[in-house]
Amino acid sequence: MKSIFTFAFLMLLTATTSQAADPVAAPSPWGMNYFSFWEGNDLNDGKTAKNELGGRLDDGLQLFNLISTTYKITDKYSLDLQTRLEHIPITFNGDTKRGNPTRPAWRFQGLRIGISGKLAAGEKWSLRGAFNTDIPELNGRDARFRKTIFNPGLFTGLNYQFNDRWSLYAILSPRVFFYTDDEAVEPEWTAAGRDPGEKPRMILAASPSINYAINDTTGIRGGFDLSFRQFVESDPMYLKRWPTSASVGPTFILSKHMTIYPYVQTWPFDGKKMTFETTSYGAWINGVIF
């Protein structure tokens, strides 16, 4: 009997020693996340996504994707390389009067490099995101049309938790632009009814929204897209409010890999204001890839 207990003890000791000796893999410093903005069709004819003026070049689904690859350099901060891709299913060659449609278009909108992580935090709030700028000579399609050199700024999310149900979430994206040619713009800029002199020198932008959590995975969100801009034709420090859209819709947290905010958007203060022509649907889609 003694030998049986001795054998069992030795087996247990061997297993324990073996487990203790197994190396623990260090967490990977690499990560990837995404934030996509989907602009859908208006509610007037269901064919054209339009701005507050009732005019926009590109028809159908417009999906703007920000895909960030990160490498952790400290416990708090990571080196962040953001790839910007835009997809337009149908384009009309700059003809807002319904020219001949072309094939679907993928537009590379550039690489931005910066530092990301939890930039600041308090007891009830946190500010997460990145400080970044376009990489010269790796500018995207629109930035090349606009002759952009650098555009340092932020793309961050501010979260303030009032209580278990109510919270404030805001995308904050202030940015400054430096150009080699102040008058250069992409064809869509003028086709949508904009003046080249309205190209931004500085943007102070925020998309604040109030959120109500129905449960852990479902909620309701309503908010505005606010933007104050200094134009290339403006005097220094002159800021003008850019047209403000409003949106409302449900939120769905499917997992850490995908959160969806489908919404209806309109323009209550500007242009043709709230009409079927200026009201459209869209969505924010974001999450962690790994």
N, C-alpha and C positions, 0 to 999 in steps of 0.2 A: 504493500500500500504506500509505503514511504517513497518508493521509486516512482510510483505514478504521480504523486504530488510534486516530486522533484522535477520530473519531466515536464509537467504542466507549467511549473514556475519558470523553467528555462525557456519554454516556448513563448510564454507571455513576455518574458524579458527580451527575447530576441525580436519579437514583433514590435515592442515599444521602442527598442533601440533603432530598428529599421525605419520606423515612421519618423523618429526624431532626426534621423540622418538624411531623410529625403529633402532635397533642396526646394525652397519656396521660390517660385518664379516671380521676379520683380514685375510690377505693373508696367505695361508698355508706355513710353513717353509720347507715342503717336496717338492722334485722335482725328476725327472728321465729323463735321456737322453741316447742316444745310438750312437755308431759309428761302422759301420760294414764294413769289407773289404772282398770283393768277388773276388776270383781268379778263373777264368774260364779256358777253355781248349785252347790248342795251335791251330794254324791255319794249322798245318801239317796234322794230321789225325783226328783232332777234338775230341780226346779221352783223351789226357793226358796233364795236366798243367805241364810245365817244367821250370827249371831255365836256367841260361845262359850256363850251361854245357850240356843241353839237357836231364837232368835226374832229376826226382822227384818221390818220393814214391807214393803220393796220386793222384788218378785220379779223373776227373770230378770236379764238383763244390766244392770249399773250401770256407766256410763262417766263418770268425772270427769276433765275436761279443763282443764289449765292452759296457756293460750296467751299467751306473752309477746311484746309488741312493744317493741323496744329502739331507742334513739337514742344513738349513741356521743358522749359529752361529753369524754372524755379517751382516751388510748391504752389505759387499763386498765378504765375504768368507763363504764357506759351508764345512761341513764335508762330505767327498765323499767316498763311498764304491763301488768299481768297480768290477763287475762280468765278467769273461772272459770265453766265451764259443766258441768252434770251432766245426763245423759240416763238416764231410767228408762223402759224399754219398757212396763212394766205396773205400775200402782199399785193399792192396795187400800183407799184411803180410811181409813187408820189401823186397819183391821180385821186383826189378826194371825190371826183364825180363818177366813180365806178369804172375805172379803166380795166384793161384785161388782166385777170389775176395771174400771178406767177406761182411757181412751186413753193412749198413750205420752206421757210428760211430759218437756219440756225445762225445766230449772230454772237460771235465771241466779243464780249464787252470788257475784256481786260483782266489783268491780274493785279491784285492789291496785296501789299505786304505790311505787316504791323505786329503789334503786341496785343494779345487777348487774354481774358480771364475775368475774375471778379475784381473790377476796378475800384469799387468802394462798397461799403455796407454799413448798416446800422441795425438796431434791434428789430425793426419791422420792415426794413427796406434793403434792397441790394441793386447794384448797377453792374451788369455783366455785358461784355462785348469786346470790341476791338478799337484801337487807335491805328489807323492805316492810311496808306496813300497809294495811288497808281504807281506802277513801275515804269519809268520812262522806256520807250521803245517796245514795251509790251502792253501799251494801251489798247483798249478795245475799239470796236468799230466806231461808236459814237464819239469817244474821246479823240480818236484820230481826225474825224471830221471837224471837231471843235478845236483842234490843235492844242490839246491839253498837255502840259508838261508834268505838273504835280497837282494833287488835290488832297492835301492832308485833312483828316477829319475823323469823326467817330461813327461807328455803327454799333449801338448799344441798346440793351433792354433794361428799363427801370421798372422794378416791381415793388409796390408798397402794399402791405397786407393790413387792411383796416381791422378785420376780424376773420373768423373762419369762413365766412361767406363772401364778403365784399373785398375787392382789391382794385388797385390801379396798376395798369400796365401801359408803358409807353416806349415806343421805339424812338430813340434820340439819335439824330444823324446830322449834326452841324458839320459843314465842310467849306474849305476855301479853295478857289481854283486859280491856277496860273496858266496863261495861254501865250502862244507865240503870235496868235492872230485873234483879236477880239471879235471880228466880224464873221469868222468861220463857224458854220453850223451844219448839221446833217440835213438831208433833204426833207425828212419828216417834220423838222422844226417849223419851217415856213409853210409846208403843206397843211399843218394843223392850225394855221392861223396865227403863229407867233412871229414876232419881229426879231431879227438877229440881235438887235440891241438889248433884248431881254435875256440874253445868255447870262447865266449867273456868275458873279464874281465871288459871292459868298452866300451860303444857304444856312439858315438856322431852322432846322426842321424837327418836328416832333409829331408822333402819332399816338396821342393819349387815348386810353379807353378805360371805361369802368366795367368791371367784370363781376358777375354774380355766379357763385358755384352752386349748382343744384345738388351735385354730389361730387365724388372724387374724380370723376371722368367727364362730366357734362356741365356746361354752364352757358351763360348768355353774356355777350359783349356788345357794347356800343361805343363808338368814338369818332374822332375827327382826325384828318390829316392836315396839320398846320405847318405852314412854311412861310418864312420871311426872307426875302432875297434882296441882295444888292446886285444890280445889273451892271454889265460892262459899260453901259451908256450913262450910269448914274454917278452922282457926286459921291465921294468917299463917305462911308457911314450912313448913307441913305438906304433905308430898308423899306420894302413894300411887301404887303401881304400877298402871297401867291394864292390863286383860287383854292378854296377849302372844301374838301369833300367830307361827307359824313357816311358812316356805315353802321350796320347792326346785323347781328346774326348769332347762331349758337357756336359753342366751342366744344370740341371733342378731343380728349386726351386718350389716344388709342394705346400708346405705350411711350417709353422714353424716345422711341425711334420716330414717332409721328404724332403731332398735334395739328388739328385742322380747324380753321376758323372760316367757314363759308359765310358770305355776307351779301347784302344788297347795299349798293352805294349810290349816292346822289349828291347834288351840289346845291345846298339850301341857300347860299348867300351870293352866288356869283353867276355870271353868264345868263343862260336861259333858266337857271334855278331848277326846281324840282319838277321835271317833266318825264314822260316815258322815254323821250329821246336822250335825256341826260342821266337816266337811271339805269344801272347795269348790275350784274352780279360778278362776284370774284371770290378769292380765298387767299388766306395765308396758310402755308403748309411748312412746318419746321420740325426738326428733331435731330437726334444724335445718330450718326451712322455707326461709329465705333469709338 
